[in-house]
Amino acid sequence: MIEFKGVHKTYDNGIKALKDVNIYINKSEFVFIVGASGAGKSTFLKLMMREEMPSAGEIVVNGFKLSKLKRREIPYLRRTMGIVFQDFRLINSMTVFDNVAFAMRVIGCTESSIRKRVPYILGLVGLQNKARCYPKELSGGEQQRVGLARALVNNPSIIIADEPTGNIDPELSFEIVELLTEINRRGTTVLMVTHEHDLVRMFHHRVIEICEGCVVSDRCADKKRSKAPTREADAVDAAGIFPSVKEGGLL
């Protein structure tokens, strides 16, 4: 659950990045956050991840009241989130396996659990045969799948995808959002920031539009049409790769 209540953000230079933002996002929703460059989308994400504090208002994420959160508690908030970046942010000297495993090693997971979990997640995103490859040997779409696998590997309840299709072509963009949609359908909350309105229209999820720091529209998902075309996801399902779902997200 994510809630912004009367949130304002004004920077020291006087720029008002967000103005009286009120948003409630339920568990297991898929939400597109759209808006032009400078609209306030990045500020919204930074506040949600507790990288910055609001000037006024209250933010609650996964039961954490962010204004009351102590510095030492911030990592626990962030462990409930998986982040997918536009520029992939892979480590070129590491294999695909080790790029994904890195997220588990950072939080102290055992090598035994890593050896079990990473191949499973790579299978989920269709990269089970690329584990020993290096990022430079992959296409842009494959690199973004590695980024998605890394975001998923610690079983977050929320996936935040920040312009994840910005550096890949339209066909691969569709496949990435299709995969995010299937992950969402199985219990994980997904927030995707994008400016690609054609892509947004194809998937019929909830759309929140931010303009000059204000929420100017909040269109609910079309529940009759919100299941995206599933060319890839159905193939993955047929292979028995997706797990069942527990509270909070993927197993």
C-alpha positions in Angstrom: 0.0 0.0 0.0 1.2 3.5 -0.9 -0.4 6.7 0.3 0.5 10.3 -0.3 -1.7 12.7 1.8 -1.4 16.4 1.0 2.2 16.1 0.0 4.2 19.2 -1.1 7.8 19.4 -2.1 9.6 22.7 -2.5 13.3 22.8 -3.0 15.7 25.4 -1.6 15.8 27.2 -4.9 12.1 27.8 -4.6 11.0 25.3 -7.2 7.7 23.6 -6.2 8.2 20.0 -7.5 5.0 18.6 -6.0 1.8 20.5 -4.9 -0.8 18.9 -2.7 -0.5 15.4 -4.0 -3.1 12.9 -2.7 -2.7 9.4 -4.1 -3.7 6.0 -2.7 -2.3 2.8 -4.4 -3.6 -0.5 -3.2 -1.5 -3.7 -2.9 -1.2 -5.6 -6.2 -2.1 -2.6 -8.4 -0.3 -1.8 -11.6 0.0 2.0 -12.0 1.6 4.0 -14.8 3.0 7.4 -13.7 3.1 9.7 -16.7 4.0 13.3 -17.3 6.5 15.5 -19.2 10.1 16.0 -18.2 10.2 18.1 -15.0 6.6 17.4 -14.1 7.5 15.9 -10.7 7.7 12.1 -11.5 11.2 11.7 -10.2 10.5 13.7 -7.1 7.5 11.4 -6.5 9.8 8.3 -6.6 12.5 9.9 -4.4 10.0 10.7 -1.7 8.5 7.2 -1.9 12.0 5.7 -1.5 12.8 8.2 1.3 15.7 9.6 -0.6 14.1 13.0 0.1 11.6 14.4 2.6 8.4 16.2 1.7 8.0 19.9 2.7 4.5 19.1 4.0 2.1 16.2 4.1 2.4 12.5 5.0 3.6 9.5 3.1 3.0 5.8 4.0 4.6 2.9 2.1 4.1 -0.7 3.1 3.2 0.3 6.6 6.2 2.6 7.1 5.2 6.1 8.0 8.1 7.9 6.3 8.1 11.0 8.5 8.7 8.8 11.5 11.3 6.6 9.9 14.7 6.6 11.6 17.8 6.6 9.4 18.7 3.1 10.4 15.3 1.9 9.4 15.4 3.2 5.8 17.2 0.0 4.4 14.2 -2.0 5.7 11.8 0.1 3.8 13.9 -0.2 0.6 14.1 -3.9 0.9 10.4 -4.0 0.2 11.0 -2.4 -3.2 12.8 -3.6 -6.3 14.0 -0.9 -8.7 14.3 -1.2 -12.5 16.3 1.6 -14.1 16.2 3.1 -17.6 20.0 2.8 -18.0 20.1 -0.8 -16.7 23.0 -0.1 -14.2 24.6 -3.5 -14.6 28.1 -4.2 -13.6 30.0 -5.0 -16.9 32.7 -7.0 -15.2 30.1 -9.4 -13.7 28.2 -12.2 -15.5 24.4 -12.1 -15.7 24.2 -14.6 -12.8 26.5 -12.4 -10.6 24.7 -9.2 -11.4 21.5 -10.7 -10.1 23.2 -12.5 -7.2 24.8 -9.2 -6.1 21.4 -7.9 -4.8 21.2 -11.0 -2.6 24.8 -10.8 -1.4 24.4 -7.2 -0.3 21.7 -8.2 2.2 23.7 -11.2 3.5 22.0 -14.1 1.8 23.8 -17.4 1.9 25.6 -18.8 -1.2 23.3 -21.8 -1.0 20.2 -19.7 -1.3 21.8 -17.7 -4.1 22.5 -20.8 -6.1 18.9 -21.8 -5.9 17.2 -18.4 -6.2 19.1 -16.8 -9.1 18.5 -19.5 -11.8 14.9 -19.5 -10.8 14.5 -15.8 -11.3 16.5 -15.9 -14.6 14.1 -18.5 -15.8 11.2 -16.3 -14.8 12.4 -13.5 -17.1 13.5 -15.8 -19.9 17.2 -15.6 -19.4 18.0 -19.1 -18.1 20.5 -19.7 -20.9 22.3 -16.4 -20.4 23.6 -16.8 -16.9 27.3 -16.9 -17.9 27.1 -14.1 -20.4 28.3 -10.6 -19.7 26.2 -7.5 -20.2 28.0 -6.4 -23.3 27.1 -9.7 -24.9 23.4 -9.0 -24.5 20.9 -6.9 -26.4 19.3 -3.9 -24.8 16.1 -5.8 -24.1 18.1 -8.6 -22.5 20.0 -6.2 -20.3 16.7 -4.7 -19.1 15.5 -8.2 -18.3 18.6 -8.7 -16.1 17.7 -5.4 -14.4 14.2 -6.8 -13.8 15.6 -10.1 -12.5 17.8 -8.2 -10.1 14.8 -6.2 -8.9 12.8 -9.3 -8.3 15.3 -11.6 -6.7 14.7 -10.5 -3.1 11.0 -10.9 -3.5 9.9 -7.2 -3.1 6.2 -6.3 -2.6 6.7 -3.3 -4.9 8.5 -3.0 -8.3 9.4 0.6 -9.2 10.2 0.8 -12.9 11.7 4.2 -13.8 11.5 4.7 -17.6 12.4 1.0 -18.1 11.7 1.1 -21.8 13.6 4.4 -22.5 16.6 2.8 -24.1 15.1 -0.1 -26.0 13.1 -0.4 -29.2 9.2 -0.5 -29.3 8.9 -4.2 -29.8 11.1 -5.0 -26.8 9.4 -2.2 -24.8 6.1 -4.1 -25.3 7.7 -7.3 -24.0 9.1 -5.6 -20.9 5.7 -4.2 -19.9 4.0 -7.4 -20.8 6.3 -9.2 -18.4 5.8 -6.6 -15.7 2.0 -7.1 -16.2 2.3 -10.8 -15.7 4.4 -10.3 -12.5 1.7 -7.8 -11.3 -1.1 -10.3 -12.1 0.6 -12.7 -9.6 0.6 -10.3 -6.7 3.4 -7.7 -6.9 2.5 -4.0 -7.0 4.1 -2.3 -10.0 4.7 1.4 -10.5 6.0 2.3 -13.9 7.1 5.8 -14.7 7.0 6.5 -18.5 6.4 9.2 -21.1 5.4 6.6 -23.8 1.7 7.2 -24.1 1.2 4.7 -26.9 2.6 2.0 -24.7 0.4 3.0 -21.8 -2.7 2.9 -24.0 -1.9 -0.7 -25.0 -2.1 -2.1 -21.5 -5.2 -0.5 -19.9 -3.8 -0.2 -16.4 -4.4 2.7 -13.9 -2.8 5.9 -15.1 -1.8 8.8 -12.9 -0.7 12.0 -14.8 1.5 14.6 -13.1 1.8 18.1 -14.6 3.8 20.9 -13.0 3.8 19.1 -9.7 0.1 18.4 -9.5 -1.9 15.3 -10.2 -4.1 16.3 -13.1 -5.8 13.0 -13.8 -6.1 9.6 -12.2 -7.7 7.1 -14.6 -8.7 3.7 -13.2 -7.7 0.5 -14.9 -10.1 -0.9 -17.4 -10.7 -4.2 -15.6 -12.3 -5.8 -18.6 -9.2 -5.1 -20.7 -6.4 -4.8 -18.1 -4.9 -8.2 -18.9 -2.3 -7.5 -21.5 -1.6 -9.6 -24.6 0.4 -12.5 -23.2 2.6 -13.9 -26.0 5.6 -14.2 -23.8 4.0 -14.6 -20.4 1.8 -17.5 -21.7 4.9 -19.2 -22.9 6.6 -18.8 -19.6 3.4 -20.0 -17.8 3.3 -23.1 -20.0 6.9 -23.9 -19.0 5.8 -23.8 -15.3 8.2 -21.1 -14.4 6.0 -18.7 -12.5 5.5 -19.6 -8.8 2.4 -19.3 -6.7 1.9 -16.1 -4.7 2.2 -15.4 -1.1 1.3 -12.2 0.8 3.4 -9.3 -0.6 4.6 -10.6 -4.0 6.2 -13.5 -5.8 7.6 -16.4 -3.9 
